[in-house]
């Protein structure tokens, strides 16, 4: 308490004197006074120093940036940068004071790398605000000189440029497109390849992930050079956890929406085994989850992509993740298994041979709804696409009841349609078993009736969705031939 009182006493004595000096006719005096007042505010994390207008302070900073000598410009740029920690972060006031254009101008002065760093740092903080505030930097021509700074020999200037561009990239799709179109990828990837400092790798991998996060995806040719670089970063055995997380995020974005060219590039980079390793055993939960997310996007591709992951030993890792205490991990692991189950016969058999099906069936009946939905998709894909032997196995594991429980109006239409196909294929397999074993009736028809499946199916004849109504009819009860899952099967994240 004594130190706080002493600080307050010093401030009470100093601030009035500094206020008077703000009226000095000398620009250098006004800038240094402004810097001192900003330091007082930032040290106390206050919005302003009592009795001092933020607008007047920013006006002095703008003048110093525009008209001061080298030392004054550095002092003014540093003062603008420090505003970031003041309560309320007066970013809009800084934009209104017209500090952005002179800050952008200072980025090109390669003879003063410290000034470049402070100017880039101030712009980084402004770009952390709203998309409109970020747009002000773009309108001032800030992107090209920031990209030029990526090649600066000065570490501090280079790193601040990386941060600023990362902030601009998340200012909206248009902002991200402008950064990519300006040629950021080559110098940014060079930073990632050449850097040995963890701090730079963290910053650059974050910026790269931001550039790849644009939705819809940017033209793949603009971001495809990132794939081999990210793969090499991820494959380093002693890589920093934050770099791994950002790298996995970048791969996840690049394979978004089942992008075949993105998935093909990632699989071709040789990173699949490392993703399986990370999702199954890294110490960091966030690394495991982001690796799982990237993995899930790949197995949402075609059967060749899926087989690459299966060959890397993915299924045992996914089985272990089903026991995670985190529901989002269980959900994503179930979805990945569902997509493998939607592959070819051998891939479905690999899932069955892993012994994961009984665990999935338990999850389909006892887990939280979001996880239940994904676990049920595993069953639907297994029954709807499986061979007679595979369907028989699933029946033996007790999957009829959970599927019949889906046959209600409130079930999502896509899942309900898949459940109807699965029930129909149950009946087809039951007829095959009946004929093979010489039974008087289908054993699976009885199981469905015991689970109230036949009654529930008939009640769906009045479902509001036409596709559901078309699937419900005599054939759903009699089951003459197998149906395809159609629009169901693999599903995207």
N, C-alpha and C positions, 0 to 999 in steps of 0.2 A: 504493500500500500504506500509505503514511504517513497519508493522509486516512482510510482505512478504520479504521486503528488508533486514530486520534484520535476518530472517531465512536463506536467501541466503548468507548473510555475515558469519553467523556461519558455514554454510555448507562449504563455500569456505575456511574457516580456519581449519575446523576439518578434512575434507575428505583427504587432502594430508598427514596429520599425520597418519590417519588410513591406508592409502594405504601403507605407509612405514611399518607399523606393520604387514601387510599381509605376509611379508617375515620373520617374526619371526620364530626361530627354535622351538618355543613352540606351540604345538597344541592348548592348551587352549587359548592362546593369539589370534591365528589366528581365532578360532571359535568365540570368543567374538567380535573381530573386524568385522568379516563377519556379525554377527547378527546386529551390530550397523549400518553397511552400508545398510543392508536390511531394517532396520527400517527407515533410511533416505529415501530410495527409496519408501517404502510403504507409508510413511507419505505424500510424494509429488505425489504418484501414478505414478512415473516415471518408464520407462523401466529399466534404470540402473542409478547408480550414475555416473556423468560425469567422465570419465577416469578410470573406474573400469569395468573389464570384468565380465559379468555374469557367464561365464564358469569357471573363477577362483574362484568366490565366491561359486558356486555349488560344485566345487572340494573340497574346504575346508569343506563345510557342509557334504559331503560324508565321508571325513576322520574323522570328528568329530563323525558321527553316528557309524562308524565302530570301531574306536580306542579310543574314549574318555571315561572318567569316567562318572558317572551318571549325574553330572551337565552339562558336555560338551555335552553329547548326548541330553539332554533336550533342551539346547540352540540351537543345530544344528537342531533338529526336529522342534522347534518353528520357526527358520529362514526359513526352507523349507515351512512350512505352510503359512508364511506371503507372500510368492511369489505370492500367488493367486490374490492379489489385485494390483500387479504391472501391469502397462500398457503392454498389449500383452501377459500376463500370460505365463511365460517361462516354460510351462509344459514339452515340448519335451526336452528342455535343462536339466531339472531335471531328466528325464528318462535316457538321454544319460550320465549323470554324475553318474549313478548307485546308486541313493539314495533309490530306491524302496526296494531292498532286505534287507538292514539294517533296514529300517523303519518297514518292515514286521516282522523282528526278534524282534523288541522292543515290538510288540503287546503282546507277551506272558509273559512279565515280570510283573506279578500281584503284585509284591512288590512295584511297582512304577506306580500307576494309572495315575498320572499327565503326565508321559512320555507316557504311553499307549494312553492317550487322544490326546496328540500332534502328535504322530505318526499316529494314526487313522485319525486325522484331515488333516494332510499332504496328506495321501493316498486318503482321500475323495476329496481333491482338484485336485489331479492328475486324479482320476477316473471321474472327470467332463469334461475331455478332449475328445479326439477321442477314437473310439473303440480299436485302436491299443495301445493307452496309457493305457487304461483299461486292455487290455490283458496282458500288462507287469506286472500289479499287480497280475493277475491270475497266470501267469507263475512263479512268485516269491513265490507262495503258500499263497497268501494273504487271500483267502476266509475262510479257517478253523479257523485261529486265530481271524478273525473279528467276526465270528459266536460265538466263545467262549466268546468274549467280551460282547455279548448281555446278558450274565449272570453275568457280573461284578457288584460288589456292589457299584462301583463308578458311579455316575450319568453321569458325563462328558464323561468318557470312553465309557459307554454304549450308550450314545446318538450319539457320533461320529461313533461308529461301525454301528449303525442303518443307519446313513447318507451314510457312505462309501458303505455299501451293497446295498443301494438303487441306488447309482450311478453306481455300477458295474452291477446291474440287467438290466439297460437300455443300456448296452454296446453291445447288440445284443442277438439274441435267444440263441446262444451257451453259452454266459456268464450267462444269466438268468437261463438256465438249470443247469449249474454248481452250482450256488448258491442254487437252489432248491434241487439238488441231495445231496449237502453237509449237508442238514438237517436244513436249516434256519427257516423253518416254525414254529416249536414248540417253540423255544426260542423267536422268534419275536412275536408270538401271546401271549406268556406269558408277554412280555413287554406291549403289548396293554391292556391286562386284568388287570395288576397290577398297571400300571402308573396312577398317578393322576395329574401330571403336564401337562399342555396344550402343552408346547413346545415338550415334548417327544411324546405325542399322535399325534401331527402334523407330526413329523419326521417319526414315525413308520407307521402311516397310509399311508404316501407317499411311503415309501419303499414297503409296502404290495401292494399298487396299481401298482407300477412298476413291481413287481414280477408277478402280474396277467395280465400284459399288453402284454405279449409275444404272438406273432402271428406266426403260429397258436397256439392255446391254449396249454399249457403244459398238460401232463396227469392229469386228474381231481383229481385223488387221492392225488396228491402232493399239490394241492391248496384248496381242499374241506374243510379242517379244518378251513379255514379262514372265511367261510360263517357265522357260528353262532356268531363268535367274531365281525365281521363287523356289523352284524345285531344288536347286542347289543349296539355297539358304536352309530349307527345311531338312535336307538330308544331312546337314552337319550334325554329328552326334552330340556336340557340346553347345548347341545353339541356345541363345537366350530365350526364355519362355515367352516374353512379349513379342519377340521377332517371330517365333513359331506361331503364335496366335494370329498375328497380322498376316503371315504368309498363308496359313490355312484359310483365313477369311478371304484373301485374294483369290485363291483357287476355288473357293466356294462360289464367289461372285462370277468367276469366269466360266463356271459350269452351270450357271443359273438357267432355269427353265429348260433343262435337258438339252442345252446347246451341244449338238453333235460335234461341231468343230472345236468347241472349248473342251469337251470331255476327251476327244481324240488327242488333243494337244497335251492335256494333263496326263493321260495314260501313257502317251509316248515319251513323256519326260522321265519316266522311271521312278516316279515319286510314290506310287501306290503302296508299295511295301512299307515305306516310312509312315504314310498316313495310318495304316493299320497298326503299326507299332505305337504311334502317338496316341491314337484313340483307345488303345487297350492298356497302356501302361505308363503314360507320362505323369509326373508328380502333380502337375497343375491341372485342376479341373477345367479351367477355361481352354487350355490347350487341347485336352481330351475332347471337349465338346466341339470345338471348332474343327478339329480333325474329323470327328464323326459327321459333322455337317457337310464337309467337303466330300467325304466318302459317300454319304447318302446321295449327293448330286450325281456322282459317277455311276452308282448302281441304278439310277433312274434312266440311264442311257440304254444302249442295246445289249444283247447277250454277250457280245465280245468284251465290252467294257466290264460287264458284271463278272465274267469269268476271270478277268485279270485280278479283280479283287478277291474272288473266291480262292484263286491259286495262291494269293498272298496270305492265306490263313485268316480271312476276315470273320468267318462265321463263329469260331470259338470266341473271338474278341467281342462280337456282338452279343453272344449268349451271356457273357460275363456282365456286359453293360445293362442287360435286362434286370439285374439285381441292384442297380444303382439307387441310392436314396433320392435322387433328383428325378422328378417326373419328366422334365424335358429331355433328359438323357434316355430314359426308358421309352419315351415316345419316339425319338429319332432312331433309336436302335430297332424298335419294332417296325418302323417304316422301312428301314433299310432291309430288314429280313423279308418284309412283304414284297419289296421290289426284286429281291433274289428269288423268292418263291414264284414270281411272275415271269421268270426266265424260262429256260428250257428244262426238259425232264431231268437231266443230270444235275442241274443247279437246284431244282426242287429236292432231288434226292439227297444232295449234300446238306441241305437244311434239315431234312428228316434224320439223316444219319448222325447229325450233331447232337440229337436228343433234345433239341430246343422246343419242339412242338408242345409237349405237356406243360411246360412253363408258360408258353404263349397262351394256351387255353385258359390257364388259371388267371393270367392277367386280363384276358378278355371278359372275365366274369367278376373280378374283384378289384381291379385297379381303378384309378380316377378316370372319368369319362374320356378325356383326350387320349390317354394311353389305351384304354379299352378299344377305341375306334381303330387305332393302328394295329392292335393285336388281332382284332377281328378281320382286318384286311389280309393278314397272314393266312388265316383259315380260309377266307373266301378265295384267295388266289390258289391256295393248295388244292381245294376241292374243285374249284371251277376249271382249273387247268391240269390237274393231276391225272396220272394214269390210274387204272383200276386198282393196282396194288397200293399206290400212294393214297388214294381216297380211302381204301380199306384201313390203312394205317391211321389216318386222321380220325376215322369213325371210332376206331379202337381206343384212341386217346380221349374220346368224349367231346367231340366238337359239335355234335348235332344240336344239343341244347342251346349253346351260345348263338348258333346261327338262327335257330328258330326264334330266339328272343328278339332278333332284329326285325322280324316281320310285323312291324307296326307302323302306323301312319307317321309317327314322329321321327323315324329314322331318315337320315340324309338320303336323298334320292339315289345318288351314285352308289352308296353302300347298300341300300335296299335292293337296287337292281342286281348288284353283285351277289347278294345273299340269295335272291331268287334263282339266279343261275346256278349257284352252288347247291341249293336244295334240289333243283331239277337234276343236276348231275349226280347227286346222292341217289336219287331214285333210279337213274339209268344204271349206276354201278350196282345198286341193289338188285335190279333185274338180271344183270350179268352174273352176280353171285348166286342168285336163285337158280339160274339155268346151269351154272357150273356145278353146283353142289346138289342139284335135284331137290330143292326145297319146295314146299307147297306154296309159299308166297315170299315176297321180297322182305328180307330181314330189316332193311333200312326204312321201308314204309312204316313198319311198326314203331321204329325209333322216332320218326318224324311225327307220327300221330301221338305218341306218348309225350312229346315235347310241345304238343298243341300246334304243330307246324301246319297241318292241313287246314285246320280251322282258321288260323291267322292268314294263310295264303288266300283263302276264299274271301276274307273280309277286305282284302286289298283290291278287289274287283272295282271298287268305287274310289280308288285313290285319285287325287287331283292330277297326277302326272300321267300323261298318255302312255309313255313307255312302260311305266309300271303296270298300268291296266292291260297293256298288250301282252306283258309277260305272264299275267295271271289268267289262267283258263284251264280247260281240261288237260292240256298237255303238261301243265305243272304238276298235276296229280298223277297222270299216267306215265309221263316221262319216256317218250318213245326214242329219242336220240339226244346225244349230248349237245349242249349249247356252248357257244363261245362267250367269254366275258365281255367282248366288244370294247366299250369305252373304259371298262375297269381294267384291272391288271396293274401295270406300273403306274405309279403316281408321283408327281413332282412335289418338291418341298416348297 
